[in-house]
Amino acid sequence: GGECTDCGAAALGWAVAVVVGLAGSGAAYFLVNDPVTAQAQPLKTLEMAVGLAMSTFQSLALLGLMSAKWPTTFEHTSSGLQIFVLDMDSLSLSCFVGGTSSISYVATALLCPVLLSWVALCYVLSQLTCFRKCKSQPWKWPFALNTMGLGLKLGFGTIAAVSLKPMMCYKHPNGRHSVLSYPAIFCGEDGHGLLLAFGFGLLTLFVL
């Protein structure tokens, strides 16, 4: 029921974002596995500050998803932070993945598993002989697990929100129900089952 808009350079922007995200996931291995010292180093302090900020932003965005009546200022603030719960319709995600709202949700739900798989793949590739010939240090599995664990910790609120989106419906005056984040999908009808399958999978594997 939304209006059609020109994608413009949105697809290219998303392609760049994917490359940056994958590169950032690999770079995180080196940033979060510094030697532990008795006194926190500036980089560690920055990491903790970023983690606390992300948790705060996620909480504010999650509160905005509730049906409660909030003050106008808070509503505007929460609306601007919806990116922290991966509400990316305003960023024209469909221009990159194409298809319907169901495909957009599947792409969003797969973001966490893809990034974790990418870190694991980087670990496997670092063990190959061809990389060692380039004098590249092979990754350590405990460090790779630590990187994935930190990502899950920082993204817990976001993952929980994404997994629960298919279960959040609202009622139309005619008695039918639509998914809150995807009004074009009616609850219990075509397309909703796909969202529920990925939502339950995400909830079971990464939240519960």
BALOBA-1460 file (C-alpha; in Angstrom, 3 decimals):
// residues 208
<rec num="1" residu="g" x="0.000" y="0.000" z="0.000"/>
<rec num="2" residu="g" x="3.036" y="2.281" z="-0.009"/>
<rec num="3" residu="e" x="3.973" y="4.700" z="-2.751"/>
<rec num="4" residu="c" x="6.531" y="3.722" z="-5.378"/>
<rec num="5" residu="t" x="9.754" y="5.713" z="-5.229"/>
<rec num="6" residu="d" x="12.810" y="5.836" z="-7.440"/>
<rec num="7" residu="c" x="15.659" y="3.725" z="-6.064"/>
<rec num="8" residu="g" x="18.315" y="6.028" z="-7.473"/>
<rec num="9" residu="a" x="21.725" y="4.993" z="-6.120"/>
<rec num="10" residu="a" x="20.238" y="2.979" z="-3.241"/>
<rec num="11" residu="a" x="21.253" y="-0.382" z="-4.738"/>
<rec num="12" residu="l" x="24.850" y="0.793" z="-5.159"/>
<rec num="13" residu="g" x="24.827" y="2.182" z="-1.641"/>
<rec num="14" residu="w" x="23.672" y="-1.154" z="-0.245"/>
<rec num="15" residu="a" x="26.332" y="-3.007" z="-2.240"/>
<rec num="16" residu="v" x="28.988" y="-0.750" z="-0.715"/>
<rec num="17" residu="a" x="27.436" y="-1.252" z="2.737"/>
<rec num="18" residu="v" x="27.663" y="-5.043" z="2.336"/>
<rec num="19" residu="v" x="31.347" y="-4.842" z="1.403"/>
<rec num="20" residu="v" x="32.066" y="-2.496" z="4.309"/>
<rec num="21" residu="g" x="30.136" y="-4.763" z="6.691"/>
<rec num="22" residu="l" x="32.078" y="-7.858" z="5.680"/>
<rec num="23" residu="a" x="35.387" y="-6.000" z="5.877"/>
<rec num="24" residu="g" x="34.416" y="-4.579" z="9.261"/>
<rec num="25" residu="s" x="33.555" y="-8.050" z="10.572"/>
<rec num="26" residu="g" x="37.013" y="-9.273" z="9.628"/>
<rec num="27" residu="a" x="38.710" y="-6.182" z="11.041"/>
<rec num="28" residu="a" x="36.846" y="-6.659" z="14.330"/>
<rec num="29" residu="y" x="38.919" y="-9.813" z="14.906"/>
<rec num="30" residu="f" x="42.045" y="-7.674" z="15.294"/>
<rec num="31" residu="l" x="40.361" y="-4.876" z="17.243"/>
<rec num="32" residu="v" x="38.656" y="-6.907" z="19.975"/>
<rec num="33" residu="n" x="41.403" y="-9.428" z="20.659"/>
<rec num="34" residu="d" x="44.117" y="-7.126" z="21.977"/>
<rec num="35" residu="p" x="46.144" y="-8.411" z="24.927"/>
<rec num="36" residu="v" x="44.384" y="-7.863" z="28.251"/>
<rec num="37" residu="t" x="46.139" y="-5.461" z="30.620"/>
<rec num="38" residu="a" x="45.551" y="-4.486" z="34.252"/>
<rec num="39" residu="q" x="44.589" y="-0.949" z="33.194"/>
<rec num="40" residu="a" x="42.121" y="-0.372" z="30.364"/>
<rec num="41" residu="q" x="43.727" y="1.002" z="27.222"/>
<rec num="42" residu="p" x="42.057" y="3.873" z="25.273"/>
<rec num="43" residu="l" x="40.901" y="1.459" z="22.561"/>
<rec num="44" residu="k" x="39.263" y="-0.851" z="25.107"/>
<rec num="45" residu="t" x="37.588" y="2.118" z="26.760"/>
<rec num="46" residu="l" x="36.251" y="3.217" z="23.373"/>
<rec num="47" residu="e" x="34.951" y="-0.305" z="22.681"/>
<rec num="48" residu="m" x="33.070" y="-0.349" z="25.979"/>
<rec num="49" residu="a" x="31.626" y="3.103" z="25.340"/>
<rec num="50" residu="v" x="30.426" y="2.050" z="21.882"/>
<rec num="51" residu="g" x="28.865" y="-1.096" z="23.361"/>
<rec num="52" residu="l" x="26.993" y="0.893" z="26.016"/>
<rec num="53" residu="a" x="25.810" y="3.412" z="23.410"/>
<rec num="54" residu="m" x="24.526" y="0.657" z="21.115"/>
<rec num="55" residu="s" x="22.631" y="-0.993" z="23.985"/>
<rec num="56" residu="t" x="21.010" y="2.336" z="24.853"/>
<rec num="57" residu="f" x="20.039" y="3.068" z="21.253"/>
<rec num="58" residu="q" x="18.600" y="-0.438" z="20.857"/>
<rec num="59" residu="s" x="16.501" y="-0.024" z="24.008"/>
<rec num="60" residu="l" x="15.116" y="3.322" z="22.815"/>
<rec num="61" residu="a" x="14.317" y="1.859" z="19.395"/>
<rec num="62" residu="l" x="12.590" y="-1.163" z="20.974"/>
<rec num="63" residu="l" x="10.417" y="1.068" z="23.137"/>
<rec num="64" residu="g" x="9.319" y="2.856" z="19.982"/>
<rec num="65" residu="l" x="7.954" y="-0.428" z="18.610"/>
<rec num="66" residu="m" x="5.473" y="-0.656" z="21.475"/>
<rec num="67" residu="s" x="1.895" y="0.494" z="20.952"/>
<rec num="68" residu="a" x="2.035" y="2.752" z="24.024"/>
<rec num="69" residu="k" x="1.488" y="6.472" z="23.613"/>
<rec num="70" residu="w" x="4.811" y="8.269" z="24.014"/>
<rec num="71" residu="p" x="5.625" y="11.995" z="24.168"/>
<rec num="72" residu="t" x="6.204" y="13.504" z="20.727"/>
<rec num="73" residu="t" x="9.892" y="14.166" z="21.401"/>
<rec num="74" residu="f" x="10.504" y="10.551" z="22.381"/>
<rec num="75" residu="e" x="8.574" y="9.281" z="19.352"/>
<rec num="76" residu="h" x="10.772" y="11.330" z="17.019"/>
<rec num="77" residu="t" x="13.916" y="10.149" z="18.798"/>
<rec num="78" residu="s" x="12.870" y="6.498" z="18.700"/>
<rec num="79" residu="s" x="11.840" y="6.774" z="15.050"/>
<rec num="80" residu="g" x="15.294" y="8.013" z="14.140"/>
<rec num="81" residu="l" x="16.904" y="5.071" z="15.954"/>
<rec num="82" residu="q" x="14.923" y="2.306" z="14.218"/>
<rec num="83" residu="i" x="18.022" y="1.449" z="12.187"/>
<rec num="84" residu="f" x="19.349" y="-0.167" z="15.396"/>
<rec num="85" residu="v" x="16.568" y="-2.774" z="15.189"/>
<rec num="86" residu="l" x="17.227" y="-3.187" z="11.450"/>
<rec num="87" residu="d" x="14.068" y="-1.390" z="10.337"/>
<rec num="88" residu="m" x="15.605" y="-0.537" z="6.976"/>
<rec num="89" residu="d" x="12.596" y="0.095" z="4.743"/>
<rec num="90" residu="s" x="13.345" y="3.811" z="4.841"/>
<rec num="91" residu="l" x="16.812" y="2.992" z="3.460"/>
<rec num="92" residu="s" x="15.329" y="1.269" z="0.390"/>
<rec num="93" residu="l" x="16.529" y="-2.247" z="1.202"/>
<rec num="94" residu="s" x="14.106" y="-3.629" z="-1.401"/>
<rec num="95" residu="c" x="16.104" y="-1.812" z="-4.086"/>
<rec num="96" residu="f" x="19.033" y="-4.102" z="-3.280"/>
<rec num="97" residu="v" x="17.327" y="-7.432" z="-2.602"/>
<rec num="98" residu="g" x="14.312" y="-6.888" z="-4.845"/>
<rec num="99" residu="g" x="11.070" y="-8.785" z="-4.422"/>
<rec num="100" residu="t" x="8.420" y="-8.285" z="-1.760"/>
<rec num="101" residu="s" x="8.335" y="-7.394" z="1.912"/>
<rec num="102" residu="s" x="8.875" y="-11.083" z="2.701"/>
<rec num="103" residu="i" x="12.198" y="-11.054" z="0.836"/>
<rec num="104" residu="s" x="13.245" y="-7.877" z="2.641"/>
<rec num="105" residu="y" x="12.550" y="-9.516" z="6.006"/>
<rec num="106" residu="v" x="14.422" y="-12.694" z="5.057"/>
<rec num="107" residu="a" x="17.433" y="-10.587" z="4.029"/>
<rec num="108" residu="t" x="17.275" y="-8.770" z="7.351"/>
<rec num="109" residu="a" x="16.942" y="-12.015" z="9.345"/>
<rec num="110" residu="l" x="19.927" y="-13.551" z="7.549"/>
<rec num="111" residu="l" x="22.237" y="-10.644" z="8.362"/>
<rec num="112" residu="c" x="23.437" y="-12.051" z="11.689"/>
<rec num="113" residu="p" x="24.026" y="-15.650" z="10.474"/>
<rec num="114" residu="v" x="25.850" y="-14.342" z="7.386"/>
<rec num="115" residu="l" x="28.217" y="-12.162" z="9.423"/>
<rec num="116" residu="l" x="28.962" y="-15.009" z="11.851"/>
<rec num="117" residu="s" x="29.557" y="-17.382" z="8.952"/>
<rec num="118" residu="w" x="31.868" y="-14.826" z="7.356"/>
<rec num="119" residu="v" x="34.056" y="-14.643" z="10.485"/>
<rec num="120" residu="a" x="34.193" y="-18.460" z="10.579"/>
<rec num="121" residu="l" x="35.084" y="-18.550" z="6.866"/>
<rec num="122" residu="c" x="37.888" y="-16.024" z="7.422"/>
<rec num="123" residu="y" x="39.258" y="-18.305" z="10.132"/>
<rec num="124" residu="v" x="39.200" y="-21.301" z="7.774"/>
<rec num="125" residu="l" x="40.841" y="-19.344" z="4.957"/>
<rec num="126" residu="s" x="43.595" y="-18.116" z="7.289"/>
<rec num="127" residu="q" x="44.584" y="-21.736" z="7.919"/>
<rec num="128" residu="l" x="45.274" y="-22.410" z="4.239"/>
<rec num="129" residu="t" x="48.866" y="-22.829" z="3.135"/>
<rec num="130" residu="c" x="48.611" y="-20.167" z="0.433"/>
<rec num="131" residu="f" x="47.856" y="-17.533" z="3.057"/>
<rec num="132" residu="r" x="50.722" y="-18.637" z="5.264"/>
<rec num="133" residu="k" x="53.129" y="-18.238" z="2.341"/>
<rec num="134" residu="c" x="52.174" y="-14.556" z="2.332"/>
<rec num="135" residu="k" x="53.481" y="-14.370" z="5.922"/>
<rec num="136" residu="s" x="49.932" y="-13.937" z="7.167"/>
<rec num="137" residu="q" x="49.341" y="-15.094" z="10.720"/>
<rec num="138" residu="p" x="46.598" y="-17.740" z="10.915"/>
<rec num="139" residu="w" x="43.608" y="-16.787" z="12.995"/>
<rec num="140" residu="k" x="43.102" y="-18.432" z="16.384"/>
<rec num="141" residu="w" x="39.788" y="-20.192" z="16.889"/>
<rec num="142" residu="p" x="39.241" y="-18.839" z="20.455"/>
<rec num="143" residu="f" x="39.777" y="-15.308" z="19.115"/>
<rec num="144" residu="a" x="37.336" y="-15.937" z="16.273"/>
<rec num="145" residu="l" x="34.765" y="-17.227" z="18.773"/>
<rec num="146" residu="n" x="35.372" y="-14.162" z="20.935"/>
<rec num="147" residu="t" x="34.719" y="-11.910" z="17.935"/>
<rec num="148" residu="m" x="31.469" y="-13.713" z="17.127"/>
<rec num="149" residu="g" x="30.424" y="-13.658" z="20.779"/>
<rec num="150" residu="l" x="30.989" y="-9.918" z="21.042"/>
<rec num="151" residu="g" x="28.913" y="-9.402" z="17.902"/>
<rec num="152" residu="l" x="26.063" y="-11.452" z="19.389"/>
<rec num="153" residu="k" x="26.304" y="-9.512" z="22.649"/>
<rec num="154" residu="l" x="26.158" y="-6.112" z="20.935"/>
<rec num="155" residu="g" x="23.383" y="-7.207" z="18.608"/>
<rec num="156" residu="f" x="21.228" y="-9.112" z="21.102"/>
<rec num="157" residu="g" x="18.489" y="-6.497" z="21.290"/>
<rec num="158" residu="t" x="18.461" y="-6.075" z="17.539"/>
<rec num="159" residu="i" x="18.307" y="-9.829" z="16.888"/>
<rec num="160" residu="a" x="15.458" y="-10.218" z="19.395"/>
<rec num="161" residu="a" x="13.488" y="-7.390" z="17.771"/>
<rec num="162" residu="v" x="13.962" y="-8.782" z="14.254"/>
<rec num="163" residu="s" x="12.955" y="-12.298" z="15.313"/>
<rec num="164" residu="l" x="9.731" y="-11.047" z="16.939"/>
<rec num="165" residu="k" x="8.594" y="-8.758" z="14.106"/>
<rec num="166" residu="p" x="6.497" y="-11.455" z="12.339"/>
<rec num="167" residu="m" x="4.570" y="-12.026" z="15.572"/>
<rec num="168" residu="m" x="3.628" y="-8.366" z="16.027"/>
<rec num="169" residu="c" x="0.294" y="-7.777" z="14.267"/>
<rec num="170" residu="y" x="-2.329" y="-5.052" z="14.376"/>
<rec num="171" residu="k" x="-6.029" y="-5.192" z="13.553"/>
<rec num="172" residu="h" x="-7.715" y="-3.429" z="10.637"/>
<rec num="173" residu="p" x="-11.270" y="-2.059" z="10.926"/>
<rec num="174" residu="n" x="-12.448" y="-4.910" z="8.649"/>
<rec num="175" residu="g" x="-11.165" y="-7.504" z="11.131"/>
<rec num="176" residu="r" x="-8.035" y="-8.612" z="9.264"/>
<rec num="177" residu="h" x="-4.581" y="-8.341" z="10.803"/>
<rec num="178" residu="s" x="-1.343" y="-7.101" z="9.255"/>
<rec num="179" residu="v" x="2.259" y="-7.478" z="10.389"/>
<rec num="180" residu="l" x="3.169" y="-4.238" z="12.145"/>
<rec num="181" residu="s" x="6.450" y="-3.697" z="10.289"/>
<rec num="182" residu="y" x="5.149" y="-5.036" z="6.951"/>
<rec num="183" residu="p" x="1.526" y="-3.870" z="6.527"/>
<rec num="184" residu="a" x="1.229" y="-5.479" z="3.095"/>
<rec num="185" residu="i" x="1.531" y="-8.937" z="4.710"/>
<rec num="186" residu="f" x="-1.611" y="-10.190" z="6.456"/>
<rec num="187" residu="c" x="-1.131" y="-12.336" z="9.545"/>
<rec num="188" residu="g" x="-2.046" y="-15.973" z="8.989"/>
<rec num="189" residu="e" x="-2.190" y="-15.574" z="5.207"/>
<rec num="190" residu="d" x="0.182" y="-15.989" z="2.252"/>
<rec num="191" residu="g" x="3.718" y="-14.829" z="2.987"/>
<rec num="192" residu="h" x="3.322" y="-14.726" z="6.753"/>
<rec num="193" residu="g" x="4.462" y="-18.322" z="7.196"/>
<rec num="194" residu="l" x="7.845" y="-17.539" z="5.629"/>
<rec num="195" residu="l" x="8.362" y="-14.656" z="8.053"/>
<rec num="196" residu="l" x="7.387" y="-16.845" z="11.009"/>
<rec num="197" residu="a" x="9.782" y="-19.604" z="9.942"/>
<rec num="198" residu="f" x="12.778" y="-17.262" z="9.814"/>
<rec num="199" residu="g" x="11.644" y="-15.410" z="12.933"/>
<rec num="200" residu="f" x="11.349" y="-18.607" z="14.990"/>
<rec num="201" residu="g" x="14.693" y="-19.817" z="13.635"/>
<rec num="202" residu="l" x="16.424" y="-16.608" z="14.621"/>
<rec num="203" residu="l" x="14.707" y="-16.600" z="18.017"/>
<rec num="204" residu="t" x="15.646" y="-20.207" z="18.752"/>
<rec num="205" residu="l" x="19.275" y="-20.047" z="17.621"/>
<rec num="206" residu="f" x="20.388" y="-16.633" z="18.848"/>
<rec num="207" residu="v" x="17.974" y="-15.367" z="21.506"/>
<rec num="208" residu="l" x="16.586" y="-18.208" z="23.647"/>
